Amino acid sequence: MNDINKNVTKEHNDNIRHFRHVLDMPVLTQGVDHQVSDEWLGKFRDRAIIPADAHYDGNQRLGFYYQWLWQQLINHHPDFELVGEEIQLHEAKRTLGAIDFLVFNKQSNQLEHWEVAIKFYLAYQQRWLGPNSADNLDNKINKMIQHQLAMTQHQAYKDQYAKSLGQPSCQRLIVQGRLFDHFRNEESGSALPINPDVHKGLWCFQSQAEDLSLKILTKRDWLTPPSYSSMPTLMVPSAITVPTQGVAEDNQVWFIVPDHWPLHNRDRHQHDRPSTP
């Protein structure tokens, strides 16, 4: 098999694995306005059709790829019809944002507005912080509910799109991913209600990871971490400069962060650096 065919086969296999994982992955939170439940996802999964020959050639950032996976799943689902995606909303020459998906539910005969996100957060000082510590789970959920899901209720949407696309009567929030607990349970996340079945991992600072044998996960692998034995690249924790995901010999997923994380000026905050175990 030549290299081109090998790459096509690998892409196909990876896509199938990622489609299945999105369908099986629990949502991060529960009891949050508009958040779909794992039961809802299960019903969607029961009749979902995984596209056999889908090819992705868009932006390589994980969030864009994840949104494409959902677009394909909606497009091939017998109970739903994709009416619009990435709909830009403007008001007085100002961009208000983009609507992820408008979806027609054939069973309820209703138009729905869906917002989707794949996110990874670490428990730290009563917050769930992203690897970019300016991001946290509470803020993300609030923004998706109060801004993104509210866009189809905005007058700008009603003026620009309601006549041609319809007015949604339902909003759905789909936030999946993984939450990372501190490896010594010395940190906790926020009071946001977390789904007890959420996918979990562990995290530590690089100076606490020297005894771990880890293989580096690429960003795409964050979605569906492969087994340790199938990964080629060993992680050298002392050499990392940005938060890095890896998988251990027992296939536990880890986030290793630089010792100055979540701060960006390590000289001014030496007292915040962890002690070496």
N, C-alpha and C positions, 0 to 999 in steps of 0.2 A: 504494500500500500504506500503510495507516495505521500509526501508531507502535506499537500493540499487536502487529500482525502482524509488523512489522519486528523487534521485540524477541524474539518467539517464534522467528522464523527465525534470528536471531543466536544465541540460546541453543541451538537445535538444531544449528547448524553448529559452534558452539564445543564442545558436548558430543561430537559425532562426532569432531572433531579431537583432543580430550583422550582419548577412549577409544582411538583409534588410537595416540596417543603413549604411553599407559601400556602398551599391548601391545608397542610397539617399544623402549621405554626399557630400556637395560641396567641391571642392579643395580649398586650402588656397590662392593661388596666381593666377594671370592672366597675360597674356602678357609675360610670361617667356618661354625661349627656351624649346621646347619639352613638356611643360606642357599641359596635356590634358585639355579640356574645360568641363564645366558642360554639354554642349550639347553632347559631345562625351560620357560622362558618362551616359547621358540619353538614348542614342542609345544602349549602352552596356546593360543598365538596362532593356530596353524594351524586349530583347530576352533572358535575363539571366534566368537560372534555379537554384533555391535554393536547394541544396542537402538535402534530407529528413532525412538521418541517418548518417551524417558526425560526426566523433568523433575525438577530438583533444587530443593527449597525448604527445605533444612536450614541449619545454621550455615554462614556464609560463609567461615569460616577455611579455608585451603587444605587442611589435614590432614583435615578432615571431608569436604570435597568429594572429595579423593583416595580416601578410604575408600569413599565412595558409588560412585565409578567402579568400584572392585573389586567391591563388592557387586552392582552391575548385571551386570558381566562374569561373575561366578560364577553369578548367577541365570539367565542366558541361555545358559550353556555346556552342551553336550550331555553332557559327561563328568563334570560335578560338580553337586552339589545342596547348596544352602545350608541347613544345619541350624539354625544360630543365629548371632547377631551381637550385639556389644556386651553380652556376658553379664557382669553384675556379680557379682563374687565377694566374699563377706563371711565374716568369722570373728570371733566374739565381739563383735558390733556394730562391727567395724572393717572398712572397705572395703579389700580386697587389690588391687583393680584390675578392669579389664574385659578380657574376651577378645574380640579383634576378630572372628574368624570360626571357626565350626565347619563344616567342609566334608566332605561324603561324596563320596569318589572312586569313581565307578561302575566304573572300569576295574579298580582294585585291590580293590574292595569293602571299603574301609577308611575310618574316620573320621579326619579330619586337623584339626589346629589351625593356623590361619594368623594371623600378625601382619604388618601392612603399615605402611609409613611412606614419606612423601615428604620428603626432606631436602636441604639446601643447605649446603655447608661450604667454608670458605676455609683454604688452607694458611697456617699462621702458627706460627712457633717450634716446629716438630716436632709440631704438633697440627693437626687439622682442626676449626676453630671455626665454629659457626653464627653468623649475624648477631647473635643474642643470644649473646654469648660465654660465657655460663654453660653452653651446650650444646656438646658436641663429639662427633665421630663414634665414637670409641672407647667413651665412656661410653654413648652411645645403643645401640650394638650389644650391649655387655655387659648393659645393662638389659633389652633385648628378649629376649636369650637366657636370662639367669639369673633374670629375674623374670617377664616377660610370657609367654614360651613355657613356663615352668615351672608356670604357674597350673593347667593341666589335669592336672598330676601332683600337685597339692596335695590334701591330705586334704579340705579344704573343698569342692573341686570334686567329688571322689568322693562326698562325703556329700550334696551338694545337687543335682548334675546328672547324674552318671554313669548313674543308673538311667533317667532320662527322655530324655537326649540321647545317651548312649553315652560310652565312654572312648576318646579319640583314641589311635591307635597311631603317629602321625606328626606332627611339628611342621615348619612351613615359615615361613621368615623372608623377607620381600620388602621390601627397602629400595631405593628408586629415588630419582633426583634429579639433582643436578649438583655437581661439585667445581670449585672455582675456584683456579687457580694464580696466584701473584703475577706481575704483569706484567713484572717484571724478573728473575724466578726467584731472588729474594733470600730467599724463605721456602720451607719445605717442610712437608709434612704428617707425620702419625705413621707408625709402622712397620706399621700395619694393612694387610693385603694388599688392594690396590685392583684392581678389575676394569680391565684395560688398555683396555677398550672403553667405559668410563664416559663420560657426557657431561661435557664440560669447558667452563670459562669462564675469564676473567681478572678479577683484582681489583686495586684500588689505593686509596690515601687520596684524599680529596676535593681536597687541594692538589696532587695529582699528575695530576688529571684535567681541568685547565682547557683543554688542547688537544684533548680528545676531543669529538666530536659524538655525543651519545647521546640516545636517546628513552627515556623512563621506561616500565618494565614494571609493570603492576599485579600484585598477588600472584597472581591467577588466571593471568596470562600467564607467571609463572615456570614453570608446568608445561609450556607449549608456546609458547616465545617467538615472536611474530609477526615479520615482516620489518620492518626499519627504516622502509621507505617507507610501510608501512601504519599506523604509529603516529603519534598526533597531538601528543604533548607532549614538547618538548625538555627535557632535564635541565639544571639549573644547578647544577653540583657544589658551588659555594661555599655554596649555600643549603640543602643537605640537612642534616638533623639526625639521621637514622637510616640504617642501611645500606639502600641502594637499588639495585635491579637495573635495568639499562638495556641497550639493544641499540645497537651502533655501525653506521656506514654500511656496513661489510662484513658485517653481521649477526652479528658476534661478540657473545656475551653477556658483560656486565661486571657486577661488584658494586663499587659505589663506597661507601666507608665514611667516616664522619666522622674527622677527624684524631685524635680522642681514642680511637677504637675500638682495642682492645677494653676500654679503661678507661672508667669512668664519672665519674671526678673529674679533669678535665683540668688543674686548677690544681696538684694534688699530683704530677702526673706529666709535667711539661713536657718532661723529658729523653727521654721515650718517644715524643714526637711526631716524625713523619718530617720531614726537611728537604724544602723545595720543590725540585723538579728544576730 
